[in-house]
Amino acid sequence: MVYEKFRHEVERILEEKAKPVTWNEIKESSTKLKQKAPYHVYVQKLQGDIGLVRFKSGNKTVWALRNWFEDGKFTELLPEKVRLTILSAKRDHAIAANEYWELKRVYPVKNEIYRWDVIEAEVEEFFPKEEKRPESLRLKEDGMRYSRTIEDEEERIRIAEKVAESGEFLHTDAWKGKTLGLTKPRFRCFYFYDGRCQFFCDQSVCVGHDMEVEEQGESTEIKGDRVYFILEAAERAQGEFIWEKKRIEWYITSVISLTDPRQRRLL
């Protein structure tokens, strides 16, 4: 099933149900959705396209529409805590992966945290009123608890691969509202110079990207054979985000470099 048909069917069913439902309930209400599990890239697109929100309600993962919560509906169903794996720690916020391997911009960050820390955090606002970017999550200032640090390189690679996305979002405006992304440069085709980076993504149409690099204390040193770029949509003066326009501009906010221990190397 092509994405447009998938989007239309999921949106239709959610609007008809008018309440959070599971993927199985969505499938049972459709004669077109046959796949056991939805294609991950399609789900990622739905977050911006229709405002899809997924979360745990009891022991089940439910699908809902963001505008329901913005209208004050079903807020009692939202979880009070989230589990996050930190992928980038900045001065006042962090970029993390949730349990669905979706990127989240979490703030405020008062505790000292580092990349690959796993934390449990109490949520202040799932949809902050002052922060309209869809991936943003406001945490309670004193509600963050350290759980563990992921030390194993293979586990780190597994997580990065689950979060990593196709570079399609760099070439099309179909990913509406998207302001965070994690992608891999093609065949280590990248070059850092003067606070910028040139690289090729995995799209066959790609003729190269040239982006600003924002380090904020994080090193961009490449130590391993697996490289991932965390990207953010740029912001203009007066808080206007370029993603609100038709043409989106991205910059590299963090670089992850890992060494695959299974990779054979010449001695």
N, C-alpha and C positions, 0 to 999 in steps of 0.2 A: 504494500500500500504506500502510495506517495505521501509526502508529508502533509500537503494541503488537505487531502481527504481525511487523514488521521486527525489533524487539528480540528477540522469541521465536526467530525463525529464526536470527539471527546468534549469539545465545547458545547455541542448540542445536548449531550447527555447530562453534563454537569448543570447546565441551565435548567433542564427539565427536572432533574432531581432536586435542585435548589438546596442542597446540603452536602457536606463532605461524605464521600463514598470511597470504597476500595476499588482497586483496579479490576478485581473479579466482578464487582457489581456493575462497573462500567461495561465490561465485556458482555455480561448477561443481558444488558439493555441494548445491545447492538447486534445486528446481523452481519456487520462488516469487519469488526475487530476480532481476528482469529488468533493472533499471536499470544503465546503463554505469558510473555513479559514484553512490555513496550520497548521499542528501540530507544536506547539511552540518548542519542542525539536528538530524537524527536521530543523527548521529555524536556531536554535542556532548552529547546526552542520554544516550547509551550510556556516556559516561565516568563519570557518576555512578550510572546505573542498574545496570550490570553490571561496572563497573570496567574499561571498555575502555581499552587502551593502544595507541597507534600509534607506530612508530619505524622508522628505516631499518636494515635488515639487508643489508649489501652494497649493491646498487643498487636493492633493492626495499623498499617500505613494507609492513610486516607488522602484522597485528592480533593482539592478545593480551589476556589477562585479568590484571589487577593481582594477583590472589591467587596466580597462579603464581609471580610474582617474590617475593612476600612469603613464600612457602613455600620459597624458595631455588632454584627451577627457572629455567632459561634465562637466568640473569643474565649469562652470558658473551656473550649476543647483544646486550645493551644497548650503544648507542654510547658511546664514551668522551668525545665532545665534542658540543656542541650549538651551533647558530647562533641567536642571539636578537636581536630588535629591541626596544629599550627603549621602553616607553610611559609609564612613571612610575618615577622614581628617588627612593626614600625614604632615611632615615638608615642603615638597616641591611639593607634589602632593595630589590628592584626588581620591578616587574610588567612582563613582556615577552611578546611573541608569538613562538612557535616557527615552524618552517618549515611547519607545518600550520595556522598562524593560530589556534592555541590559546593561551589566556592561561596564563602560568606565573608563580608567585611564586618568585623566585630569591633565594638568600641563601647565605652572607654576602656583602655587597658592600663590599669594601675599597677598590677603585679608585674614582676620581671619574668617574662616568658620568652622562649626561644623556639626556633624552627624544630619541628618533630616532637614538641611537647604535646601531650594529650591532656585536655582539661575538661572538667565538668563545670558548666556555667549556668547561673540563674539568669533568666531572661527578663529584662525590664520592658522592652517593647519589641515585638516581632516585626512591626511595621512602623518605624519611627516617623513621627509627623514632620520633624525638621530635616530628615534625611530621606529623600525620595528615591535614591538609587535602590533598585529592587533586591540586591543581594545584601543590603546592610541590615545589621542586627544589633540592637542596643542591649548591653548586658548590665546587670546590677553591679555597681562599683565594688562592692565587697562580696560578690557572689561567685567568684572564680576559684576553683579548687584544682590544684595540680594532681593528675592521676599517674602519669608515667612519661618517660621519654623513649621514643622509638630509636633504638640503637642499631638494630639489624639492618644492613644495607639492602638486603633482598626485600624486606618488608617495606622499606622506604620506597623502593622502585615499584612495588605492587600498588602502593597508594598513589604515587605520582601517575602511574599508567591508568588507574581508575579515574582520576580527576582530569587527565589530559584530554583535550578536545581537538577535533579537526580544525584546521586553519580557515575553514569556510567563513567563520564570522568576521574575518579580516577582509573578505572580498565581497560581502553582500550585506544589505541592510535588513535581511530577513530575520535577524536575531534582535527583534525590537526590544529596547529597554536594557539590553545587556551592557554591563559596565565592568565585568571581570571575566578573565579568561586565562586558561593555562594551556599552552601548546608547545610542541617540540619543533625546533628548527630541522629542516630536512638535511639528513646526512651530515650533520655538524657543519652545515654551510652557514657560518655566521662570522662577523668581524666587528669587534669593538673599537671605536675610535672617538676621541673628543667628546665623551659623554653620550655617545650614540651607538647604535648597533645596526648593522645590515645583516639580514638573514632571509632565507627562503623558507616558507611554510610547506605543508604537505600537499597543497593544492596544485594540480597540474597547470592551472592558469597563472600560477604565481610567477611574477618576474622580479620579485624581491621586495623586501620591506626595509625602510630606513627609519628607525624609531629612537626617540630620546630614552635614556636610561636614568631612572631615579633610584639611587642606592639607599639613601637615608641610613647610613651606617652598616648596611649589609654588603658583603663582598660579592663582586661579580667574577671572582677568580674561578676558572674552569679547572677542576681537579679530576673529573671522571669522564666516562664515555657516554653517559646518559645526561642530556642537558634539557632543561625545561624552562620556559619563560612564563612568568606570571604577568599578565597585561591588565592595565586599567584604562578606561576611557578618560580622555583629557578633559580638563575643566577650564573654562574661560573666566574672564573677570566677572565680578558680581555673582559668582556661584552658578553660572550657566554652563551646563555640561554639553559638550559637543555631541554626545549621544542623543540629545534632544533634537538635533538637526538631522537632516537626511544623511549627511556625510559624517561618518564617525572617525575620530582620530584617536589612535591608541599609543600608549607608551609602555615601556618595560619597567615594572615596579620592583621586580625581584627575579633573581636567577637561581635555579636549583641545579646543582651538578652532583651526579652520583656515579659510583663505580660498580658495574655489574660483576659480582664475584664469579659468576658462571661463564663469563666471557673468556675465551682462551687468548692468551697473550704470548707473543714471541719473547723469549728470554735473550 
